[in-house]
Amino acid sequence: MGSEQRRSPGRAIAERNEQAMTMESAPTDIAAARTKEGARMPVLYLSHGAPPLADDRVWTGELAAWSADLPRPSSILVVSAHWESAPLTVGATESVPLTYDFWGFPERYYQVTYEAPGAPKLARDVQNVLSRPGHEVHQDPKRGLDHGAYVPLVEMFPDADVPVLQVSMPSLDPRELFEVGRKLAPLRDDGVLIIGSGFTTHNLSQARFGDTSGSAPGWGHEFDAWAKQAVESGDVDAILDFEHHAPAARIAHPRTEHFAPLFVSLGATADTWTDAHSTVEGFWYGLAKRSFEIN
């Protein structure tokens, strides 16, 4: 096992951050090499809201502006909080109906469609990088995109002309998901946009349904501020153990499935991390909609 693997994820990222700062004053040929490397796709962690997100002009505008600044992906790989299945499973690779995994909403939300092309090549690539003897990747050819995937994609890629593949979370174990992301990382060099889709805070018992004013409880502000600082500083060790490091962690996430996609996103950038920045902030229904772009 190499020395990179023996170090904690956070320490490895800190050392690369120091190297990146040194390279800012490096000779032109090194700077050019960095520019060439910049062709690698960023990785996203986004808060996906709920179907009524489509009615929020502010949030939809933020998502559209964010996607306009991204390099155009060859395909999109989504890990959503709303699909837990072990072993890790790839969803449909051809057009199938969406998964309307929500209840009690007006009928119009069940009429939304998103007919993006399937991504069979990406599915094969995912199987190649993740499968190993005794731990093969499974397939669910009838499983369409759930709302954690299609709700934000409708706003970010409204033409539905980029192939999309969704994969399940095989567990909620932070380090297991981090390693899944790390194994997926090489796909970024092929133009794949990896998206972890969750919600920076997610406690429906404390949600302020219908409140789009941006108000939030104190615990929400505290957790949101901690998440911003931790992600932007590359403090991966603290994030993976957020239940013991973050303020109000058990209130912000009584169950961790909506924070867990972030672990995949961090893993996918762990060996090349240069920076992370918040792209969407604020609160919706009292929950933090903060989202990140990680390079």
Contacts in CASP RR format, 6 or more apart in sequence:
PFRMAT RR
TARGET T0000
AUTHOR 0000-0000-0000
METHOD contacts of the structure
MODEL  1
MGSEQRRSPGRAIAERNEQAMTMESAPTDIAAARTKEGARMPVLYLSHGA
PPLADDRVWTGELAAWSADLPRPSSILVVSAHWESAPLTVGATESVPLTY
DFWGFPERYYQVTYEAPGAPKLARDVQNVLSRPGHEVHQDPKRGLDHGAY
VPLVEMFPDADVPVLQVSMPSLDPRELFEVGRKLAPLRDDGVLIIGSGFT
THNLSQARFGDTSGSAPGWGHEFDAWAKQAVESGDVDAILDFEHHAPAAR
IAHPRTEHFAPLFVSLGATADTWTDAHSTVEGFWYGLAKRSFEIN
4 12 0 8 1.000
4 271 0 8 1.000
7 15 0 8 1.000
8 236 0 8 1.000
8 237 0 8 1.000
9 178 0 8 1.000
9 236 0 8 1.000
9 237 0 8 1.000
9 240 0 8 1.000
9 266 0 8 1.000
9 267 0 8 1.000
9 270 0 8 1.000
10 234 0 8 1.000
10 235 0 8 1.000
10 236 0 8 1.000
10 237 0 8 1.000
11 237 0 8 1.000
12 270 0 8 1.000
12 271 0 8 1.000
13 234 0 8 1.000
13 236 0 8 1.000
13 270 0 8 1.000
13 273 0 8 1.000
14 234 0 8 1.000
16 272 0 8 1.000
16 273 0 8 1.000
16 274 0 8 1.000
17 234 0 8 1.000
17 273 0 8 1.000
17 274 0 8 1.000
17 275 0 8 1.000
20 274 0 8 1.000
20 275 0 8 1.000
23 30 0 8 1.000
23 31 0 8 1.000
23 34 0 8 1.000
37 272 0 8 1.000
38 295 0 8 1.000
39 71 0 8 1.000
39 189 0 8 1.000
40 188 0 8 1.000
40 189 0 8 1.000
40 191 0 8 1.000
40 272 0 8 1.000
40 295 0 8 1.000
41 71 0 8 1.000
41 73 0 8 1.000
41 188 0 8 1.000
41 189 0 8 1.000
41 191 0 8 1.000
41 192 0 8 1.000
41 193 0 8 1.000
41 194 0 8 1.000
42 70 0 8 1.000
42 71 0 8 1.000
42 188 0 8 1.000
42 193 0 8 1.000
42 293 0 8 1.000
42 294 0 8 1.000
42 295 0 8 1.000
43 188 0 8 1.000
43 193 0 8 1.000
43 194 0 8 1.000
43 195 0 8 1.000
43 196 0 8 1.000
43 265 0 8 1.000
43 268 0 8 1.000
43 269 0 8 1.000
43 293 0 8 1.000
43 294 0 8 1.000
43 295 0 8 1.000
44 193 0 8 1.000
44 194 0 8 1.000
44 195 0 8 1.000
44 196 0 8 1.000
44 265 0 8 1.000
44 291 0 8 1.000
44 292 0 8 1.000
44 293 0 8 1.000
44 294 0 8 1.000
45 195 0 8 1.000
45 196 0 8 1.000
45 197 0 8 1.000
45 198 0 8 1.000
45 231 0 8 1.000
45 261 0 8 1.000
45 262 0 8 1.000
45 265 0 8 1.000
45 266 0 8 1.000
45 291 0 8 1.000
45 292 0 8 1.000
45 294 0 8 1.000
46 63 0 8 1.000
46 152 0 8 1.000
46 195 0 8 1.000
46 196 0 8 1.000
46 197 0 8 1.000
46 198 0 8 1.000
46 280 0 8 1.000
46 291 0 8 1.000
46 292 0 8 1.000
47 198 0 8 1.000
47 199 0 8 1.000
47 200 0 8 1.000
47 280 0 8 1.000
47 284 0 8 1.000
47 287 0 8 1.000
47 288 0 8 1.000
47 289 0 8 1.000
47 290 0 8 1.000
47 291 0 8 1.000
48 80 0 8 1.000
48 81 0 8 1.000
48 147 0 8 1.000
48 148 0 8 1.000
48 149 0 8 1.000
48 151 0 8 1.000
48 152 0 8 1.000
48 197 0 8 1.000
48 198 0 8 1.000
48 199 0 8 1.000
49 148 0 8 1.000
49 151 0 8 1.000
49 152 0 8 1.000
49 199 0 8 1.000
49 284 0 8 1.000
49 287 0 8 1.000
49 289 0 8 1.000
50 102 0 8 1.000
50 105 0 8 1.000
50 147 0 8 1.000
50 151 0 8 1.000
50 285 0 8 1.000
51 102 0 8 1.000
51 105 0 8 1.000
51 109 0 8 1.000
51 112 0 8 1.000
51 147 0 8 1.000
51 151 0 8 1.000
52 105 0 8 1.000
52 109 0 8 1.000
52 210 0 8 1.000
53 59 0 8 1.000
53 60 0 8 1.000
53 151 0 8 1.000
53 152 0 8 1.000
53 155 0 8 1.000
53 284 0 8 1.000
54 60 0 8 1.000
54 109 0 8 1.000
54 112 0 8 1.000
54 151 0 8 1.000
54 154 0 8 1.000
54 155 0 8 1.000
56 212 0 8 1.000
56 284 0 8 1.000
58 212 0 8 1.000
59 155 0 8 1.000
59 280 0 8 1.000
59 284 0 8 1.000
59 289 0 8 1.000
60 155 0 8 1.000
61 155 0 8 1.000
62 279 0 8 1.000
62 280 0 8 1.000
63 152 0 8 1.000
63 155 0 8 1.000
63 156 0 8 1.000
63 280 0 8 1.000
64 155 0 8 1.000
64 156 0 8 1.000
64 158 0 8 1.000
66 156 0 8 1.000
66 279 0 8 1.000
66 280 0 8 1.000
66 291 0 8 1.000
66 293 0 8 1.000
67 155 0 8 1.000
67 156 0 8 1.000
67 157 0 8 1.000
70 193 0 8 1.000
70 293 0 8 1.000
71 191 0 8 1.000
72 162 0 8 1.000
73 162 0 8 1.000
73 191 0 8 1.000
73 192 0 8 1.000
73 193 0 8 1.000
74 162 0 8 1.000
74 163 0 8 1.000
74 190 0 8 1.000
74 191 0 8 1.000
74 192 0 8 1.000
75 119 0 8 1.000
75 121 0 8 1.000
75 122 0 8 1.000
75 162 0 8 1.000
75 163 0 8 1.000
75 164 0 8 1.000
75 165 0 8 1.000
75 191 0 8 1.000
75 192 0 8 1.000
75 193 0 8 1.000
76 116 0 8 1.000
76 119 0 8 1.000
76 153 0 8 1.000
76 157 0 8 1.000
76 162 0 8 1.000
76 163 0 8 1.000
76 164 0 8 1.000
76 165 0 8 1.000
76 192 0 8 1.000
76 193 0 8 1.000
76 195 0 8 1.000
77 119 0 8 1.000
77 122 0 8 1.000
77 126 0 8 1.000
77 164 0 8 1.000
77 165 0 8 1.000
77 166 0 8 1.000
77 167 0 8 1.000
77 184 0 8 1.000
77 187 0 8 1.000
77 192 0 8 1.000
77 193 0 8 1.000
77 194 0 8 1.000
77 195 0 8 1.000
78 145 0 8 1.000
78 148 0 8 1.000
78 149 0 8 1.000
78 153 0 8 1.000
78 164 0 8 1.000
78 165 0 8 1.000
78 166 0 8 1.000
78 167 0 8 1.000
78 195 0 8 1.000
78 196 0 8 1.000
78 197 0 8 1.000
79 166 0 8 1.000
79 167 0 8 1.000
79 168 0 8 1.000
79 169 0 8 1.000
79 180 0 8 1.000
79 194 0 8 1.000
79 195 0 8 1.000
79 196 0 8 1.000
79 197 0 8 1.000
79 261 0 8 1.000
79 264 0 8 1.000
79 265 0 8 1.000
80 146 0 8 1.000
80 148 0 8 1.000
80 149 0 8 1.000
80 166 0 8 1.000
80 196 0 8 1.000
80 197 0 8 1.000
80 198 0 8 1.000
80 261 0 8 1.000
81 148 0 8 1.000
81 169 0 8 1.000
81 197 0 8 1.000
81 198 0 8 1.000
81 199 0 8 1.000
81 202 0 8 1.000
81 257 0 8 1.000
81 258 0 8 1.000
81 260 0 8 1.000
81 261 0 8 1.000
82 99 0 8 1.000
82 101 0 8 1.000
82 146 0 8 1.000
82 147 0 8 1.000
82 148 0 8 1.000
82 257 0 8 1.000
83 89 0 8 1.000
83 143 0 8 1.000
83 146 0 8 1.000
83 166 0 8 1.000
83 167 0 8 1.000
83 168 0 8 1.000
83 169 0 8 1.000
84 168 0 8 1.000
84 169 0 8 1.000
84 170 0 8 1.000
84 171 0 8 1.000
84 172 0 8 1.000
84 257 0 8 1.000
85 138 0 8 1.000
85 140 0 8 1.000
85 168 0 8 1.000
85 169 0 8 1.000
85 170 0 8 1.000
86 168 0 8 1.000
86 170 0 8 1.000
86 171 0 8 1.000
87 135 0 8 1.000
87 136 0 8 1.000
87 137 0 8 1.000
87 138 0 8 1.000
87 170 0 8 1.000
88 130 0 8 1.000
88 137 0 8 1.000
88 138 0 8 1.000
88 167 0 8 1.000
88 168 0 8 1.000
88 169 0 8 1.000
88 170 0 8 1.000
88 180 0 8 1.000
89 137 0 8 1.000
89 138 0 8 1.000
89 139 0 8 1.000
89 140 0 8 1.000
89 143 0 8 1.000
89 167 0 8 1.000
89 168 0 8 1.000
90 123 0 8 1.000
90 126 0 8 1.000
90 127 0 8 1.000
90 137 0 8 1.000
90 138 0 8 1.000
90 139 0 8 1.000
90 140 0 8 1.000
90 165 0 8 1.000
90 166 0 8 1.000
90 167 0 8 1.000
90 168 0 8 1.000
91 123 0 8 1.000
91 139 0 8 1.000
91 140 0 8 1.000
91 141 0 8 1.000
91 143 0 8 1.000
91 144 0 8 1.000
91 165 0 8 1.000
91 166 0 8 1.000
91 167 0 8 1.000
91 168 0 8 1.000
92 118 0 8 1.000
92 140 0 8 1.000
92 141 0 8 1.000
92 142 0 8 1.000
92 143 0 8 1.000
92 144 0 8 1.000
93 118 0 8 1.000
93 119 0 8 1.000
93 120 0 8 1.000
93 123 0 8 1.000
93 141 0 8 1.000
93 165 0 8 1.000
94 118 0 8 1.000
94 120 0 8 1.000
94 141 0 8 1.000
95 115 0 8 1.000
95 117 0 8 1.000
95 118 0 8 1.000
96 141 0 8 1.000
96 142 0 8 1.000
96 143 0 8 1.000
96 144 0 8 1.000
97 144 0 8 1.000
98 112 0 8 1.000
98 113 0 8 1.000
98 114 0 8 1.000
98 144 0 8 1.000
98 145 0 8 1.000
98 146 0 8 1.000
98 147 0 8 1.000
98 150 0 8 1.000
99 143 0 8 1.000
99 144 0 8 1.000
99 145 0 8 1.000
99 146 0 8 1.000
99 147 0 8 1.000
100 109 0 8 1.000
100 110 0 8 1.000
100 147 0 8 1.000
101 146 0 8 1.000
101 147 0 8 1.000
102 109 0 8 1.000
102 147 0 8 1.000
112 150 0 8 1.000
112 154 0 8 1.000
114 145 0 8 1.000
114 150 0 8 1.000
114 153 0 8 1.000
114 154 0 8 1.000
114 160 0 8 1.000
115 160 0 8 1.000
116 145 0 8 1.000
116 153 0 8 1.000
116 157 0 8 1.000
116 160 0 8 1.000
116 161 0 8 1.000
116 162 0 8 1.000
116 163 0 8 1.000
116 164 0 8 1.000
117 161 0 8 1.000
117 162 0 8 1.000
117 163 0 8 1.000
117 164 0 8 1.000
118 163 0 8 1.000
118 164 0 8 1.000
118 165 0 8 1.000
119 163 0 8 1.000
119 164 0 8 1.000
119 165 0 8 1.000
122 163 0 8 1.000
122 165 0 8 1.000
122 187 0 8 1.000
122 192 0 8 1.000
123 139 0 8 1.000
123 165 0 8 1.000
125 187 0 8 1.000
125 190 0 8 1.000
125 192 0 8 1.000
126 137 0 8 1.000
126 165 0 8 1.000
126 167 0 8 1.000
126 184 0 8 1.000
126 187 0 8 1.000
127 136 0 8 1.000
127 137 0 8 1.000
129 183 0 8 1.000
129 184 0 8 1.000
129 186 0 8 1.000
129 187 0 8 1.000
130 137 0 8 1.000
130 180 0 8 1.000
130 183 0 8 1.000
130 184 0 8 1.000
131 137 0 8 1.000
143 166 0 8 1.000
144 166 0 8 1.000
145 153 0 8 1.000
145 164 0 8 1.000
145 166 0 8 1.000
146 166 0 8 1.000
148 197 0 8 1.000
148 198 0 8 1.000
149 164 0 8 1.000
149 166 0 8 1.000
149 195 0 8 1.000
149 197 0 8 1.000
152 195 0 8 1.000
152 197 0 8 1.000
153 160 0 8 1.000
153 164 0 8 1.000
154 160 0 8 1.000
162 193 0 8 1.000
169 177 0 8 1.000
169 257 0 8 1.000
169 260 0 8 1.000
169 261 0 8 1.000
169 264 0 8 1.000
170 176 0 8 1.000
170 180 0 8 1.000
171 177 0 8 1.000
172 256 0 8 1.000
172 257 0 8 1.000
172 260 0 8 1.000
174 239 0 8 1.000
174 240 0 8 1.000
174 241 0 8 1.000
174 242 0 8 1.000
174 260 0 8 1.000
174 263 0 8 1.000
175 240 0 8 1.000
175 263 0 8 1.000
177 260 0 8 1.000
177 261 0 8 1.000
177 263 0 8 1.000
177 264 0 8 1.000
178 236 0 8 1.000
178 240 0 8 1.000
178 263 0 8 1.000
178 264 0 8 1.000
178 266 0 8 1.000
178 267 0 8 1.000
178 270 0 8 1.000
179 267 0 8 1.000
180 264 0 8 1.000
180 267 0 8 1.000
181 194 0 8 1.000
181 263 0 8 1.000
181 264 0 8 1.000
181 265 0 8 1.000
181 266 0 8 1.000
181 267 0 8 1.000
181 268 0 8 1.000
181 270 0 8 1.000
182 267 0 8 1.000
182 268 0 8 1.000
182 270 0 8 1.000
182 271 0 8 1.000
184 194 0 8 1.000
184 264 0 8 1.000
184 268 0 8 1.000
185 267 0 8 1.000
185 268 0 8 1.000
185 269 0 8 1.000
185 270 0 8 1.000
185 271 0 8 1.000
185 272 0 8 1.000
187 194 0 8 1.000
188 194 0 8 1.000
188 268 0 8 1.000
194 264 0 8 1.000
194 265 0 8 1.000
194 268 0 8 1.000
195 265 0 8 1.000
196 261 0 8 1.000
196 262 0 8 1.000
196 264 0 8 1.000
196 265 0 8 1.000
197 261 0 8 1.000
198 257 0 8 1.000
198 258 0 8 1.000
198 259 0 8 1.000
198 260 0 8 1.000
198 261 0 8 1.000
198 262 0 8 1.000
199 258 0 8 1.000
199 259 0 8 1.000
199 287 0 8 1.000
199 288 0 8 1.000
199 289 0 8 1.000
200 223 0 8 1.000
200 224 0 8 1.000
200 227 0 8 1.000
200 252 0 8 1.000
200 259 0 8 1.000
200 287 0 8 1.000
200 288 0 8 1.000
200 289 0 8 1.000
200 290 0 8 1.000
200 291 0 8 1.000
201 220 0 8 1.000
201 223 0 8 1.000
201 224 0 8 1.000
201 252 0 8 1.000
201 253 0 8 1.000
201 286 0 8 1.000
201 287 0 8 1.000
201 288 0 8 1.000
202 252 0 8 1.000
202 253 0 8 1.000
202 257 0 8 1.000
202 258 0 8 1.000
202 259 0 8 1.000
202 287 0 8 1.000
203 251 0 8 1.000
203 252 0 8 1.000
203 253 0 8 1.000
203 254 0 8 1.000
203 287 0 8 1.000
205 254 0 8 1.000
206 217 0 8 1.000
206 251 0 8 1.000
206 286 0 8 1.000
207 285 0 8 1.000
207 286 0 8 1.000
207 287 0 8 1.000
208 215 0 8 1.000
208 216 0 8 1.000
208 285 0 8 1.000
208 286 0 8 1.000
209 285 0 8 1.000
210 285 0 8 1.000
211 285 0 8 1.000
211 286 0 8 1.000
212 284 0 8 1.000
212 285 0 8 1.000
214 282 0 8 1.000
214 283 0 8 1.000
214 284 0 8 1.000
214 286 0 8 1.000
215 283 0 8 1.000
215 286 0 8 1.000
216 224 0 8 1.000
216 282 0 8 1.000
216 283 0 8 1.000
216 286 0 8 1.000
216 287 0 8 1.000
216 288 0 8 1.000
217 286 0 8 1.000
218 248 0 8 1.000
219 247 0 8 1.000
219 248 0 8 1.000
219 251 0 8 1.000
219 252 0 8 1.000
220 248 0 8 1.000
220 251 0 8 1.000
220 252 0 8 1.000
220 283 0 8 1.000
220 286 0 8 1.000
220 287 0 8 1.000
220 288 0 8 1.000
222 247 0 8 1.000
222 248 0 8 1.000
223 246 0 8 1.000
223 247 0 8 1.000
223 248 0 8 1.000
223 249 0 8 1.000
223 251 0 8 1.000
223 252 0 8 1.000
223 288 0 8 1.000
224 281 0 8 1.000
224 282 0 8 1.000
224 283 0 8 1.000
224 288 0 8 1.000
224 290 0 8 1.000
226 245 0 8 1.000
226 246 0 8 1.000
226 247 0 8 1.000
227 239 0 8 1.000
227 246 0 8 1.000
227 288 0 8 1.000
227 290 0 8 1.000
228 278 0 8 1.000
228 281 0 8 1.000
228 290 0 8 1.000
229 235 0 8 1.000
230 238 0 8 1.000
230 239 0 8 1.000
230 242 0 8 1.000
230 245 0 8 1.000
230 246 0 8 1.000
231 239 0 8 1.000
231 262 0 8 1.000
231 266 0 8 1.000
231 276 0 8 1.000
231 278 0 8 1.000
231 292 0 8 1.000
231 294 0 8 1.000
232 275 0 8 1.000
232 276 0 8 1.000
232 277 0 8 1.000
232 278 0 8 1.000
232 292 0 8 1.000
234 273 0 8 1.000
234 276 0 8 1.000
236 266 0 8 1.000
236 267 0 8 1.000
236 270 0 8 1.000
238 245 0 8 1.000
238 246 0 8 1.000
239 245 0 8 1.000
239 262 0 8 1.000
239 263 0 8 1.000
239 266 0 8 1.000
240 263 0 8 1.000
240 266 0 8 1.000
242 249 0 8 1.000
242 253 0 8 1.000
242 259 0 8 1.000
243 249 0 8 1.000
243 250 0 8 1.000
243 253 0 8 1.000
243 256 0 8 1.000
246 252 0 8 1.000
252 259 0 8 1.000
252 288 0 8 1.000
253 259 0 8 1.000
262 292 0 8 1.000
265 292 0 8 1.000
265 294 0 8 1.000
266 294 0 8 1.000
268 294 0 8 1.000
269 276 0 8 1.000
269 294 0 8 1.000
269 295 0 8 1.000
272 295 0 8 1.000
273 294 0 8 1.000
273 295 0 8 1.000
274 295 0 8 1.000
275 294 0 8 1.000
275 295 0 8 1.000
276 292 0 8 1.000
276 293 0 8 1.000
276 294 0 8 1.000
276 295 0 8 1.000
277 292 0 8 1.000
277 293 0 8 1.000
278 290 0 8 1.000
278 291 0 8 1.000
278 292 0 8 1.000
279 291 0 8 1.000
279 292 0 8 1.000
279 293 0 8 1.000
280 289 0 8 1.000
280 290 0 8 1.000
280 291 0 8 1.000
281 288 0 8 1.000
281 289 0 8 1.000
281 290 0 8 1.000
282 288 0 8 1.000
282 289 0 8 1.000
282 290 0 8 1.000
283 289 0 8 1.000
END
